[in-house]
Amino acid sequence: MRYNEKELRALSRQPAEMAAELGMRGPKKGSVTKPRLVKLVVNFLFYFRTDEAEPLGALLLERCRITQEEPGGFSISFIEDPERKYYFECCTQEQCQEWMEALRRASYEYMRRSLIFYRNEIQKMTGKDPLEQFGISEETRFQLSSLPREGRSACLGSQPDEVD
């Protein structure tokens, strides 16, 4: 994926949905857990050395899987390369659950599915399409038929761990 480094650095300075110091271990063999400031901004997970303002890296939270690991830990892997995992250690199991839920909700696809779900619910209740007033109700990206089959029946409370 191509990206503009300057814009990515600017995004890393934006207010975070969540931020904390977590233990982090990269996907390389022999990698050790190190303390990192981890910051969720939109659908990017930035990670920093605890004493630096510039990010070491960023993970784009699309087409990824968030998995519970040992108690108080979780991992992020990507569909294209499921063996390449980033591991995170939290202070408590509660903090771990909060992070996992926030990361699952951070993807564009999750937000799109949520919009479609609520659009359909509002339409059932009112008989009107809430997107019609914005002139975008017929756009393909807002149509239930454009969701992958497995996503059509998914509602907010039962989102899969995998993010397309």
N, C-alpha and C positions, 0 to 999 in steps of 0.2 A: 504494500500500500504506500502511496506517495503522500507526503505531508510537508507542510512548511514549518521548519524548525522554530522560526521566530514566532509564528502564530501559536504553535504548541506551547512554547515557553510562556507566552502571554496568557494562554488559557490556564496554565498551571498556577498563575497568580490570582485567579478569580476565586471568589468565595466558594468554599467546599460544601457539598451536601453532608459529607462526613470527613473527619480527619483524626488520626491517632498515630501514636508510635506503636508499631507492631513489629514482631520478629518476622523477617522475610528471608526466604531462601530461594535462589534462582533455580532454573531448570538444569544447569550443568551438573554432571556427576561430580561428587566431592564438594559440592557447594555447601557452605555452612550458614546457619541462621545468623543474621545481623540485624541490629535495631535499625528500623527505617521509619521515617515519617511518611505515612501513606495518606493520600488525599484523593477523594472522589469528587471529580468535577464533571458534570454532565455524564457522558459515557466513557470517560477516561479515568483510569486509576493511575495517578502519578506517584512515584516513590522517590524519596530524597534521603541523602545522608542527614542525620539528625542535626548537624551543625551547618548545613548549607542551604542556600535559597534556590539554587538551580536544581531542577529534577535530574536524577540519574537516568530515569526512563519513564515510560508510560505504557500502559496496556489499554488497548481499545477494547471495550467490553462488548463486542459483537461476535456472534457465532462462537460463544465460549460456554464452558460448563463450570459451575461453582459447586464444589464438592466438600462435604464435611470430612475432615480427616480425624486425627486423634482428638480427644476432648480438648476444646479450646483452640482448634486449628481448622483451617480450610485451605483448599487449593483452587487455582484457576488454571484450566487447560483450554485449548482451542480445538475446535472440531477438525481443522485441517491437520493438526499434529497433537493428538491426545496424550502422547507420552511426554511431551514437553510441558511440565507443570511448574507453576510458581506456588510456593507454600507460604502460608501466613500463620503466625501464632498470636493469639489474643491473650489478654490478661484473664478473662473469664469466659465461660461458656455463653453467658448472656451477650457479651460483647461480640463474640464470634457469630452468634445468630443474627445480631443487628447488622453486622457487616455483610453476611451472606445475603440477607434479604435486600439490603440497599444495593448490592452489586447486581442481583438478579433483576431489580427494577430499573437499572440504569440504562439498559440498551434501548436503542431506537425501536427495535421490533417489539419490545414489551410495551413501550409507550403507544405504539401504533395499535397493538391489539387492545390495549385499554381504551383508546379512543373509539375504536370500532365497537367494543362491548358496550360502552356507555352511550354511544350514538344510538345503537339498536334499542337499548333499554329506554332511553328518552323517547324515541320514536314510538315504541309500544305504548308508553304512558300518555303521550300527547297527540299522537297521530301526525306529528310534524317532524321533518328531518331537521335537527339542530344545525347542521352544516349548510343548509340551503341559504340562510341569510348571508353567508359569506361567499356564496357562489362557487363553492368547491365540493358540493355534495356528490357530483358525478365523477370526480377524479378517482382513478383506479386505485391509488394508494389508500383510499378510505373505504374500499369495498370489501365486504366479507369474502367474496369469491376470490379475491387476490391473496388470501391467507393460505399457507400450506394446509393440506387436509388435517394434519394433527393439531393445528392451531385453531381450527374453526370452532371446536367445542370447548376450548379452554376458556375459562373465565378467570377473573383476577385471583380468586382464592386458590386456584388449582394450577397455577403456572408451572410448567416443567422446569427442572433445574437447568436445562439446556436453553441457551438463548441463541436464536437464529440470526 
